[in-house]
């Protein structure tokens, strides 16, 4: 069966509340969906760079997708595993675009061949994955935000704390823990805002809540000082891993971390994303999925991957609670603390194409 058409669609929708990233607030989320078609079969993939966070722009994406499409027009491509080879042979394509095409190719090949998507990464996936809530509001709003998440059944909370005054963070966290309706697990993200001395002083002051802290993500500016932070505080460390150099540093023991936070768009393909998690687990490091406020589509793929890792931990897919899209009219991930594999598979058939605006179309 021949690949016949490549179409790029654009979406845009408001967020339920602004995202603070790169020193600014983002109020609207936009991105692309790539569609690969063969006869009556279509595979879809999301490509959604987050402004002021990712190094790629919407203009970059348009250019790269056009480059791939024009390269493919000179070929007569069959829908099979060789599509991956032709994708990577184009060259100079960003990992976020490669991942979007990877999703589309995998869904299209599975549809044509009848292969089950649930068994792409392992034969016996877990039932699903637990999900952490995300708190990215000022300290004064933490009690209300955390209470809402706990009421929804979420018992692991990630608070982004680095951009606030250290003394304010200390006071607010101690007060928060005393007033929450029930004990929760905490993950605190400094985002490398603090130097070693500041970070150590803050977390020594937070000793009463150490038992509730899973880990501190990016606690200091320099990766090489993670070991010092851990030695001086005893609190496990997490690193937001975005490239192969950092991954090698962890696997070689040059970077001390106990949890590795992984966003899929930095890893080229879903298979590579799954493999990275496996390698980390083999070294006793827990992989934790993170999401850059994408739609349910990318989250569904993350559920398929995470259910094939061995570590049973809560993953950072609570970003879904800040989306206000109509692309999935019967969203099944909203207001939940556990995402099922079957829900993810269902989601991959629920994309409302009428909500998308075509911006590029190529006959192949």
Secondary structure as GFF3:
##gff-version 3
##sequence-region A 1 364
A	DSSP	beta_strand	5	21	.	.	.	ID=ss1
A	DSSP	beta_strand	24	38	.	.	.	ID=ss2
A	DSSP	beta_strand	41	47	.	.	.	ID=ss3
A	DSSP	alpha_helix	58	73	.	.	.	ID=ss4
A	DSSP	alpha_helix	82	88	.	.	.	ID=ss5
A	DSSP	alpha_helix	95	113	.	.	.	ID=ss6
A	DSSP	three_ten_helix	117	119	.	.	.	ID=ss7
A	DSSP	beta_strand	128	131	.	.	.	ID=ss8
A	DSSP	beta_strand	133	135	.	.	.	ID=ss9
A	DSSP	three_ten_helix	139	141	.	.	.	ID=ss10
A	DSSP	alpha_helix	142	151	.	.	.	ID=ss11
A	DSSP	beta_strand	156	160	.	.	.	ID=ss12
A	DSSP	alpha_helix	166	179	.	.	.	ID=ss13
A	DSSP	beta_strand	185	189	.	.	.	ID=ss14
A	DSSP	alpha_helix	196	205	.	.	.	ID=ss15
A	DSSP	three_ten_helix	207	212	.	.	.	ID=ss16
A	DSSP	beta_strand	213	217	.	.	.	ID=ss17
A	DSSP	three_ten_helix	223	225	.	.	.	ID=ss18
A	DSSP	alpha_helix	226	233	.	.	.	ID=ss19
A	DSSP	beta_strand	237	241	.	.	.	ID=ss20
A	DSSP	alpha_helix	244	251	.	.	.	ID=ss21
A	DSSP	beta_strand	259	263	.	.	.	ID=ss22
A	DSSP	three_ten_helix	264	266	.	.	.	ID=ss23
A	DSSP	alpha_helix	270	282	.	.	.	ID=ss24
A	DSSP	beta_strand	286	290	.	.	.	ID=ss25
A	DSSP	alpha_helix	296	306	.	.	.	ID=ss26
A	DSSP	beta_strand	314	315	.	.	.	ID=ss27
A	DSSP	three_ten_helix	318	322	.	.	.	ID=ss28
A	DSSP	beta_strand	338	340	.	.	.	ID=ss29
A	DSSP	alpha_helix	341	347	.	.	.	ID=ss30
A	DSSP	three_ten_helix	353	355	.	.	.	ID=ss31
A	DSSP	beta_strand	357	363	.	.	.	ID=ss32
###
